[in-house]
Amino acid sequence: MKNKEALVHKEAEEKKATVEAKRGEQILRTEEMAAKYRATGQNPKKLLGCVG
């Protein structure tokens, strides 16, 4: 029983780490795009779902 609990806990930690890594990559991409637009002085062509 304890082994099964440990296995479930380990899988949850792995999923959490994967989600955090993907989010970190997305934030990095967003920051790079923002820096590009600031450097060139252009506005983004597409609003990223901010306006509904």
C-alpha positions as CSV (number, residue, x, y, z in Angstrom):
1,M,0.0,0.0,0.0
2,K,2.8,2.4,0.9
3,N,4.6,1.6,-2.4
4,K,1.5,2.5,-4.4
5,E,1.2,5.8,-2.5
6,A,4.8,6.5,-3.1
7,L,4.4,5.7,-6.8
8,V,1.4,8.1,-7.1
9,H,3.3,10.8,-5.3
10,K,6.3,10.4,-7.6
11,E,4.2,10.6,-10.7
12,A,2.5,13.7,-9.4
13,E,5.9,15.3,-8.7
14,E,7.0,14.4,-12.3
15,K,3.9,16.0,-13.8
16,K,4.3,19.1,-11.7
17,A,7.9,19.4,-12.8
18,T,6.9,19.0,-16.4
19,V,4.2,21.7,-16.2
20,E,6.6,24.1,-14.4
21,A,9.3,23.6,-17.1
22,K,6.8,24.2,-19.9
23,R,5.5,27.4,-18.2
24,G,9.1,28.6,-17.7
25,E,9.8,28.1,-21.4
26,Q,6.6,30.0,-22.3
27,I,7.5,32.9,-20.1
28,L,11.0,33.0,-21.6
29,R,9.5,33.1,-25.1
30,T,7.1,35.8,-24.1
31,E,9.9,37.9,-22.6
32,E,12.0,37.5,-25.7
33,M,9.1,38.6,-28.0
34,A,8.5,41.6,-25.7
35,A,12.2,42.6,-25.9
36,K,12.1,42.3,-29.7
37,Y,9.0,44.5,-30.0
38,R,10.5,47.1,-27.6
39,A,13.8,47.1,-29.5
40,T,12.1,47.6,-32.9
41,G,9.4,49.9,-31.6
42,Q,6.7,47.9,-33.5
43,N,3.4,46.7,-32.1
44,P,2.5,43.1,-32.3
45,K,0.3,42.2,-35.2
46,K,-1.9,39.8,-33.3
47,L,-3.4,40.4,-29.8
48,L,-2.9,37.2,-27.9
49,G,-6.5,36.7,-26.8
50,C,-6.5,39.7,-24.6
51,V,-9.6,41.2,-26.4
52,G,-12.6,39.0,-26.7
